[in-house]
């Protein structure tokens, strides 16, 4: 199983996101669970970012919201970096 490591800055962003979007808590939790079980699950739509964010990946929470992650598959670790809409994260 993949281990998710939460940084202090991400925890703050995550709390702010959940407070602003309480209706997305269930979708967010499902996304995190899927990341732990199988980060390549088709519904996550895991993809590598380009440009200034080329060292990060992104997964879908839903059609509007994304979670950008540092994806260290060799160490079986995922580090969430940012959460928000497409425009906010990218």
N, C-alpha and C positions, 0 to 999 in steps of 0.2 A: 504494500500500500504506500502511496505517495504521502509524504509529510508536508503539511502547509505551515510555513513559518510566517507569522504576522509581525511586522515592524511597528514601532510606536506611531510613526507618521501614518501608516496605512490604517491602523486601528482608529485613529482620529477621523480619517476620511470615511472609513466604513460606518462609524457611528453617526457622522453627519449625514451620510447618504441614507441610512436607515431612518433617521429622524425625519428627513425630508420626504422619503418615499416608503412609509410604513406598509403600503400595499404590495411592495416588492420583497418583503422579508422571506416569504416562502420560496419565491423563485431564486433569490440570492442563496438561501440555504441549500437548495437543490443543486445549484451550480457548484458550490463548495464541496458538497458530498460527491458529485460526479467527478470533480477534479481529483479528489482523494482516491476514488475507486478506479477511474479510467480517464485520464486527461485527454485521451484521443476519442472519447465518445462523440459520435456525430452531432448530437444536439448542442455541444459546446462550441463547435465550429472553431476549434483551436487553429490559429494562424500566426505566423511570424510577421512582425511589423517591419516597416521599412523606414528609410530616412533617419532622422535623429533618434527614433525609437527602435532602431534595428536590433538592439540587444534584448528586446522584449517580445512577448507574445500577447495575444488577446483572445479572450473567450467571450461568448455571448451570455448575458444574463437573460435578455429577451431581445426583441428586434431593435429596441431603442437603446438599451444600456449595455455597456461593456465592462469587462474587468481586465485590466492589463496586468500581466504577470511576468515575473522573471522565472523562467522555466528551466530548471536544472535537472534534466532527466537522469543524468549519470549518477547524481547523488540522491535521486528520488526525492527531490525537494521542489516545492513551488513557493515562491515568495510574492504575494499580492503587492502590487505597486500603486495602482490607481483604480478608481471606480467612478463611473459616470456615463453620460451620453457619449456618443461617438465624438462629438466636437470637444467635449470636456477632456476626454482621455487622450485623444490624438492631437 
